Amino acid sequence: MTDVILCECFARDGLQHEPDFLPTADKQRLIERFASLGFSRVEATSYSNPAVVPQFADASALLAGLPRRDGVFYKATCANVRAVQRALADADAGFGANEISLLVSASESHSQRNLKRSRAEQWLNIADMARAADGRFRLIGTISVAFGCPFEGRVDEASVLRDVAAFAERGVRFVTLGDTTGVATPASVRSLFGKVLAEFPDIVPIAHFHDTRATGLVNYVAALEAGVRYYDCAFGGVGGHPAKVRYGGGHTGNVSTEDWVGLLESMGVKTGIDLAGLLDVAAECEAALGRELHSRVLRSGLNPLLG
């Protein structure tokens, strides 16, 4: 039993930021390492247009080489019905993702920039994708820039709650709130997640925060205190946005997995992650990208008072 469920996002949200293609075999090896460490959710790839995000041109080949594991969800991002159809084709072939994410932006400007559609058009798209999925996958609704938009500024809480309701109406039980460029504060995190938990008892909220301004960990603790149990993170704090879509300025990476796991375990919160292998895998991720990543714990080691 664990107190929280962590999704390791290095292989998708992490690598989308990388301009150089990581070989498929290297991705597969790392994803298998993530699952063996105890991550019950792993963001594996995206059924993206290779011309837009070349990193995921190997989506089907990568998934075909991943052995299924009991209790592990491999997630693939889908931006449109065609992407869902690709996921269905892989599933029919006996491999592929068992969890897919459906994306919406909380602001009109971000939707146009990131998805090339208006919010209204994207909601129609999401309805079509949910129907096409036909109950074959666990659906994850994702609301980007839920705490603030780099183009429009503040995002109205009521608007985000309407988006949560819209996902619920489409049969999506898991909903991710994204702090896409690190503008959330502990107060805004407690407020928004508190309302989601109170108003949508059948929805499982997921926190997906970026550590743009070094507030990722404190905001995750605020989410934990509000009652959130599902979190996204990425080894080395990599990722943030596609390499060809620039916004936010500077570092926009995810909350570092090893830093978040280390903090949780220091707080007595059970993660289910194998601490003995955690830093070895973090070092493998760093080696795969060939540079030092944004990880305090990999530099300093886990808290010596742990255990």
N, C-alpha and C positions, 0 to 999 in steps of 0.2 A: 504494500500500500504506500502511496505517496501523497503528500499534501498539495503538490502542484503538478501540473502537466506542462512540460516544456517542449516546444517545437524547435528543432535545430534547422536554421534557415541558411546556413553557409552555401549550400549547393545551388540555391535559387536566388533569393534576395541578395545574398552575398556576392555571388558570381556575376549577376547582371551588371554590376558596377565595373567589372573587369574588361578592359579592351582586348586582352589577349585570350584566345580560346584555350581552356584547360582540357587536356585530352580526356576522352570519355572514360577510359579505364581508370584514370586518376579520380574522376568524380565518383565512379562506382565504388572504388576502394574506400574513399572517404565516407560516402553515405553508409556503406556497410559498417564502418567503424562507429559512426554515430548511433546506428541501431544497436550495435553490440554494447555500447556504453550505457544503454538504458533509455534512450530517447524513444518514446512511443509514438511521436509524430516527427517526421522528417520532411521538410520541404525539398523535394528532389529535383524539380525542373519546371519548365514552363512550355506550354504549347504555343510559343510565340512565333510570329513571322520572323524567319531567320534574317531577313533584310533589315529588320528593326533591331533585333537582339540576337546577333550571331552566336552568342554563347550557348544558346539552346537549340541550335540546328540539329543536335543529336538526341533530342528528347526521347523519341521512341527507342532508339538504339540503347540509350542509357537505361531506360526502364526495363527493356528486354533482358538486360544482364543483371538485374537486381533480383536475388531470390526473395520470395515472399517470406515474411516472418509473422507468426501469430502475434497479435496484439500491437503490431506496428502499422501506422498509417503513413503511406508515402503520398505526399501532396503534390499536385501539379497545378499551376496557375493557368486559367483559361480566360481569354479576353473576349471571345465571341463564340457563336454556335459552331463555327468550323473547328475551333480548338476543342470543344466538347466532343465533336464527331471524331476527332483524332484520338481523344481519350477513350471513346467507346470502341473504336477499331482496335486499339491496343488491348483493351479489356477482353474483347472477343477473341483475340489471339492468345489470351492466357497470361498476359502480363500487364504492366502499367500501373497507374495510380489507383488508389482506392479512396482518395479524397481530392476534391478539386475546389479551387477558390474562384469566386465570382466577385469582380471588382467594381466599386462605384466610388466616385470622388464626392466629398462633402461640399465642394465648391464648383461653380460652373467653370471658372477659369482653369482650375486644375484638371477637370474632366476634359476640356478641350485640348489642353496641352499634353496630358498623359494618355488619354484614351482616344483622342481625335473625334469625340462625340459630345453632344450636349448631355446634361444629366438626364433629361427626359428620354433621349434616344438610348442612353445606356440602361435605364430601367427597363425599357422595352426589350433591349438586348438580353438583360439578365433573366427576364421572364421566359424568353425563348430558350436560353441556355438551361434553365432549371427544368423546363419541359423536356428538352432534348436529353438531359441526363437520365430522366425516367427512373429515378430511384436507384441507379446503379452505383452511385458514389455517395460518400458523406460530403455534403455541401458546406463550404465555409464562405459566408458573406464577409467581404472586407470593405470597410469604409475608410478611404484614404483621407488625409488632412482633417481628421475628425476634431482636432483640438485647435486648428489654425492653419490658414492657407498662406503659402509664400507670395501669392499674387493678390489676394483679397483681404488678408488679415484675419480678424476674428471670425469664427464660425459659430453660428447660433446653436446652442444645445438642443433647442426644440427641433431644429432641422435634422440633426443627427438622430434624435429619437424617432423621428418620422421615418428615417432610413432604416433604422432597426426594425420598426414595425413593418415596413415594406418587405424586408427580408423574411420576417416571420410569416407574413401572408403568402409568401412563395414557398413555404415549407423548409426554409433554411433555419436550422436550430442553433448553429454556431456562428457568432458574429464577431469579427475582429474590428476593434477601433484602433486606427493607426495615427500615431503622432509622427507624421511623415518627415518633418524637418525640425523636430525637437523643440517645439514651442510650448508644450504642456507644462503645467506646474502641479505640485502636489494637491493644491486646492482644486484646480480644474479637473484633475484626475479623480479625486474622491467624489466631486460633484457629479460628473458625467457617468462614471461607472455606478455610483450609488443609485442614480435614477434608472439606469438600465436594469440593474438587479431588482429594484423595487417594482418597476412597471412591466417587466417582461420576465416573469418567473420561469418560463419555459425556454428562455434563451440562455445559452452558455456564452458569456462574453470572453473575448480573448484580447490581451494587451499586446500590441505590436508597436514598440517605441524605438525611435532613433536617438542616438546619444550625441546629437549635433552640438549641444551646449553643455555636455557633461552632466545632464540632469536625468539620464535614463534610469539609473539605479534608484535614485530617490523617488522618482515617479513610479517605478515598479513597486517599491515598498508601499507607497500610497495606495496603489491599486490592490495590493495584497491586503492592506488594512481595510479596504472597502469591500473585500470579499471575493476578488477575482482569483481564480485558480489556474487559468490557462495563460501561458506567456510564449511569445516568440523571441528568439535570440539567435546570434550567429557567432561562431568562433572568431575571435580576433576583432569583433566589432565591425566586420566588413559589410559592404553593401550600401543600400540607400536609394538608388535610382538607376535606371539603365544608363549605360555609358554614353549613349547618344542623346539622352534627355537630361539636360543640366538645369537644376534649380536648387535653391536652398543655400548655395555658397559653401565652400569649405567642406569639412568632414560631415557627412550625413549618415554615417554607418549605424548599424543596428546595435542594440545593447549587447555587450560582449558576453558570450555564453559562460566562459570560465569565471568571469568576474561575478556574474549573477548567481551561478551555482555556488560559488564560494561564499557569497554573502548569505544566500538562503540557508545553506548548511550551517553557517556560523550562527544564524538566528534560531537554529533548531527546526527549520522547515525541511521536511524530507523531500528530496527531488527524485530519488530513484536512480540517480546517475552514479556510475562507478568512479569515485574520486581518485582511485589509484591510477586509472588510465586517462583521466581528464586532461592533464597537462601534456601527456604524450600526444594525444590527438590534436590539441591546440598547436603543438609544435609542428605536427604534420601539415596542418592547414597553413601555417606560416611558411613552411618549406615549399608547399605546392604553389604559393603565389610569389615566392622568392623575395620577400621583404618583411621587415618587422611590422607586426600588426598592432592594433589598438587594444592591448591587453595588459592590464596591471598585474593580474595574478600570474600570467606566464612569466613575467619578469621577476616577481617577488616571491612566488610560491603561494600555496594555500595558507590560510591562517594557521599558524602553528598550534593554536589552542583548540582547533577542531578535533573532536574525538579524544 
